[in-house]
Amino acid sequence: MLDCSRNAVFTVEKVKSVIRTLAKMGMNVLMLYTEDTYEVPGEPYFGSYRGRYIKAEIQEMDAYASMFGIELVPCIQTLAHLHNALKWPGKNKIKDSTDVLIVGKEETNLYIY
């Protein structure tokens, strides 16, 4: 598992390098631990601090991993780290506390899905 949320995301080329190394070691899974380091349409703050992967980059890395028999698994951990996302403008209407959403509110359901 690569932690793509600590300081900055790995470059696509670095991930490809890790994929090649894993293939040499006989590994068949690479997990990318992400919090807010991926692109979400309509959410410009996702990845604005540490960088992010756009959809095409994730697809490129997935296709590359597949060539080596490696499954790329994005581990999206946003719900465990909502305090970062709920600081962004416009999120007060769905925020109950620092890292808790208002349950049962239509706006919350739209935000999650």
Secondary structure as the mmCIF struct_conf table of DSSP 4:
data_model
#
loop_
_struct_conf.conf_type_id
_struct_conf.id
_struct_conf.beg_label_comp_id
_struct_conf.beg_label_asym_id
_struct_conf.beg_label_seq_id
_struct_conf.end_label_comp_id
_struct_conf.end_label_asym_id
_struct_conf.end_label_seq_id
STRN STRN1 LEU A 2 ASP A 3
BEND BEND1 CYS A 4 ALA A 8
HELX_LH_PP_P HELX_LH_PP_P1 VAL A 9 THR A 11
HELX_RH_AL_P HELX_RH_AL_P1 VAL A 12 LYS A 24
TURN_TY1_P TURN_TY1_P1 MET A 25 GLY A 26
STRN STRN2 VAL A 29 THR A 34
BEND BEND2 GLU A 35 ASP A 36
STRN STRN3 TYR A 38 TYR A 38
TURN_TY1_P TURN_TY1_P2 PRO A 41 GLY A 42
TURN_TY1_P TURN_TY1_P3 PRO A 44 ARG A 50
STRN STRN4 TYR A 53 TYR A 53
HELX_RH_AL_P HELX_RH_AL_P2 LYS A 55 MET A 67
TURN_TY1_P TURN_TY1_P4 PHE A 68 GLY A 69
STRN STRN5 GLU A 71 ILE A 76
HELX_RH_3T_P HELX_RH_3T_P1 THR A 78 HIS A 81
HELX_RH_AL_P HELX_RH_AL_P3 LEU A 82 ALA A 85
TURN_TY1_P TURN_TY1_P5 LEU A 86 LYS A 87
BEND BEND3 TRP A 88 TRP A 88
TURN_TY1_P TURN_TY1_P6 PRO A 89 GLY A 90
HELX_RH_3T_P HELX_RH_3T_P2 ASN A 92 ILE A 94
STRN STRN6 LYS A 95 SER A 97
TURN_TY1_P TURN_TY1_P7 THR A 98 ASP A 99
STRN STRN7 VAL A 100 LEU A 101
TURN_TY1_P TURN_TY1_P8 VAL A 103 GLY A 104
HELX_RH_AL_P HELX_RH_AL_P4 GLU A 106 ILE A 112
#
